[in-house]
Amino acid sequence: MFNARLHAFTRYWDVRPVACAPYRARTKGKDERGVGYVKHNAIAGRDFASWAALEAHLAWWKREVADRRVHGTTGEAPIVRFEREERLALRPLSGRPPFRQVRELTRRVQNDGCVDVDTDHDSVPWRLIGAQVHVVVSGGAVRIHHAGVEVARHDQRQGQRERAVDRAHLRGIIVGDSRRPQADGTLAAIVPGADLLRPLTEYEQVAGGGW
């Protein structure tokens, strides 16, 4: 079973994780051996004045040493194999921000028409009460999707237990039949937004405070 954070990462970049077989070290390839190679060949016996100096050295070492030496297993330089086979399998990032700057959450819309994001409450159209929605937090904004469609967007709150409510999300809340009986016994349609809309103050009382 994969970690939930890994699932979010792979969904974000549209890739599929493949687990190694349990108790079968051979299925892990040579990833761990590569760590020792970097430690002993690139770093051991060297001092660096700063972190930036270490990063610059590693960039040079990877480009001029690691990528160009003949690999003991493949019998060719890693850069040659990369250019021939692996580069074609890569996909463009298309300007997407790094994963760590994006959070994806699943929430159920509460009875007050809001979803809980880090103790803050962000509204969605009231018809989605009880529904499960997908929340994306990125770039200072909270975007809420349902069935693949963005249904709400709010600025990300900096405090705690704050409430962001778009009054348009309450539009269309109607109590009772939407038609009015006439003197001749027929039912006439009522214009939406007339006298059947509850005052917002009533919803404020039920929700426990002002919007």
URNOR-V869385 format. One record per pair of residues at least 4 apart in sequence whose ideal C-beta (glycine too) atoms are under 6 Angstrom apart, sorted by the first residue. I is the first residue (numbers start at 1). J is the second residue. If there is no record, write none. Layout:
i=I j=J
i=I j=J
This chain:
i=2 j=6
i=2 j=7
i=2 j=17
i=8 j=104
i=9 j=99
i=10 j=15
i=10 j=17
i=12 j=99
i=20 j=27
i=20 j=28
i=21 j=27
i=37 j=41
i=38 j=42
i=39 j=43
i=40 j=44
i=42 j=61
i=48 j=53
i=48 j=54
i=49 j=53
i=60 j=64
i=61 j=65
i=62 j=66
i=63 j=67
i=67 j=78
i=67 j=79
i=68 j=77
i=70 j=77
i=71 j=78
i=76 j=80
i=76 j=81
i=81 j=85
i=82 j=86
i=82 j=87
i=83 j=87
i=97 j=101
i=102 j=138
i=103 j=137
i=104 j=136
i=105 j=135
i=107 j=115
i=107 j=133
i=107 j=135
i=108 j=132
i=109 j=115
i=109 j=124
i=109 j=128
i=109 j=129
i=109 j=131
i=110 j=114
i=112 j=207
i=113 j=123
i=113 j=126
i=113 j=129
i=114 j=121
i=114 j=122
i=114 j=123
i=115 j=122
i=117 j=122
i=117 j=142
i=119 j=160
i=119 j=161
i=120 j=157
i=120 j=162
i=121 j=163
i=122 j=142
i=122 j=154
i=122 j=164
i=123 j=165
i=123 j=166
i=123 j=169
i=124 j=128
i=124 j=144
i=124 j=151
i=124 j=152
i=125 j=151
i=125 j=169
i=126 j=170
i=126 j=173
i=128 j=146
i=133 j=144
i=133 j=146
i=134 j=145
i=135 j=144
i=136 j=143
i=137 j=142
i=140 j=156
i=141 j=156
i=142 j=154
i=142 j=156
i=143 j=150
i=143 j=153
i=144 j=151
i=144 j=152
i=145 j=150
i=146 j=151
i=154 j=164
i=157 j=162
i=165 j=211
i=174 j=178
i=174 j=196
i=178 j=190
i=179 j=187
i=179 j=189
i=180 j=188
i=180 j=190
i=181 j=187
i=182 j=186
i=182 j=188
i=190 j=194
i=193 j=197
i=198 j=202
i=203 j=207
i=204 j=210
i=204 j=211
